[in-house]
Amino acid sequence: MIEQDTIKLLRECDAGVKMGIDSIEDVLDNVKSDSLKNYLETCRGGHEKLDREIQNLLECYDDEGKDPSAMSKGMSWMKTNAKLMLDNSDATIADLMTDGCNMGVKSLSRYLNQYKAADEQSKDIAKRLISLEDRLAVDIRPYL
């Protein structure tokens, strides 16, 4: 049970970290403020670091991980582009990123609770990813 919960939690973290990286990359070219761009690039770096850790652990379990669902990626892309077409401002980008961070925190917290038997290393990664998302949402509030 421990191994199965560990793999399942790592897969969800894998999908979540990839979704976070993709979301940041979707908006970066539209950011006007250097400080907001720096926040987003720093956060992307944190996501990429966690992604490498997740990939290393998944390899130990001979698991390929999990990509975000095509539906989730498509809906996120459509929402981002529609909102930016109407208002291509840093406030819109901060709003989109805040929504994404909140969704990430919510779903990762749910998976952390669901896969209670996961090993501590995997739980720590999930908690660090939650913290990263939560911190970004707080840090970009001045741009809302």
C-alpha positions in Angstrom: 0.0 0.0 0.0 2.8 2.4 0.8 4.4 1.9 -2.6 1.1 2.3 -4.5 0.2 5.5 -2.6 3.7 6.9 -3.1 3.5 6.3 -6.9 0.0 7.8 -7.1 1.0 10.9 -5.1 4.1 11.3 -7.2 2.1 11.1 -10.4 -0.3 13.8 -9.2 2.7 16.0 -8.2 4.2 15.3 -11.6 1.0 16.4 -13.4 0.7 19.4 -11.1 4.2 20.6 -11.5 4.0 20.3 -15.3 0.7 22.2 -15.3 2.3 25.0 -13.3 5.3 25.2 -15.6 3.1 25.3 -18.7 0.8 28.0 -17.1 3.7 30.2 -16.3 5.2 29.8 -19.8 1.8 30.6 -21.3 1.7 34.1 -19.8 5.4 35.1 -19.5 5.6 36.8 -22.9 2.7 39.0 -22.0 4.1 40.3 -18.6 5.0 43.9 -18.6 6.4 44.4 -15.1 10.0 43.2 -14.6 9.2 42.4 -11.0 6.2 40.2 -11.9 8.2 38.5 -14.6 11.0 37.8 -12.0 8.4 36.3 -9.6 7.1 34.1 -12.3 10.5 33.0 -13.5 11.6 32.2 -10.0 8.5 30.2 -9.4 9.1 28.4 -12.7 12.6 27.5 -11.6 11.2 26.1 -8.3 8.7 24.0 -10.3 11.5 22.8 -12.6 13.6 21.8 -9.6 10.8 19.8 -8.0 10.0 18.3 -11.4 13.6 16.9 -11.5 13.1 15.4 -8.0 9.8 13.9 -9.0 11.2 12.4 -12.1 14.2 10.8 -10.2 11.8 9.2 -7.7 9.4 8.0 -10.4 12.4 6.4 -12.1 13.2 4.5 -8.9 9.7 3.0 -9.1 10.0 2.4 -12.9 7.0 4.7 -13.5 6.7 7.3 -16.3 4.7 9.7 -14.3 1.6 11.6 -15.4 1.0 14.5 -17.7 -1.8 17.0 -17.0 -5.0 15.9 -18.8 -5.6 17.2 -22.3 -8.9 18.7 -21.0 -7.2 20.6 -18.2 -4.5 21.9 -20.4 -6.9 22.9 -23.1 -9.3 24.6 -20.7 -6.4 26.5 -19.1 -5.1 27.6 -22.5 -8.5 28.8 -23.7 -9.2 30.7 -20.4 -5.8 32.3 -20.5 -6.0 33.4 -24.1 -9.6 34.6 -23.9 -8.9 36.7 -20.8 -5.7 38.1 -22.2 -7.4 39.1 -25.5 -9.9 41.1 -23.5 -7.4 42.7 -21.1 -3.7 42.1 -21.7 -2.5 43.5 -18.4 -0.4 42.3 -15.5 -3.5 42.4 -13.3 -5.1 39.8 -15.6 -2.0 37.7 -15.6 -1.9 37.9 -11.8 -5.5 37.0 -11.6 -5.0 33.9 -13.9 -2.0 32.8 -12.0 -3.7 33.2 -8.6 -6.6 31.1 -9.8 -4.2 28.4 -11.1 -2.2 28.4 -7.8 -5.4 28.1 -5.8 -6.6 25.2 -7.9 -3.1 23.5 -7.5 -3.1 24.0 -3.8 -6.6 22.6 -3.5 -6.0 19.5 -5.7 -2.6 18.7 -4.3 -3.9 19.0 -0.7 -6.7 16.6 -1.6 -4.2 14.1 -3.1 -2.0 14.4 0.0 -5.0 13.5 2.2 -6.1 10.7 -0.2 -2.7 9.0 -0.4 -1.9 8.9 3.4 0.2 5.8 3.1 2.7 7.5 0.7 6.3 7.7 1.9 7.5 10.8 3.7 9.8 11.9 0.9 6.8 12.0 -1.6 4.7 13.8 1.0 7.4 16.3 1.5 7.6 17.0 -2.3 3.8 17.5 -2.4 4.0 19.9 0.6 6.8 21.9 -1.0 4.8 22.1 -4.2 1.8 23.3 -2.3 3.9 25.9 -0.5 5.4 27.1 -3.8 2.0 27.6 -5.3 0.7 29.2 -2.2 3.6 31.6 -1.9 3.3 32.7 -5.6 -0.4 33.5 -5.1 0.5 35.7 -2.1 3.5 37.3 -3.7 1.6 38.5 -6.8 -1.3 40.0 -4.9 0.1 43.5 -5.4 -0.4 43.1 -9.2 -4.1 42.2 -8.9 
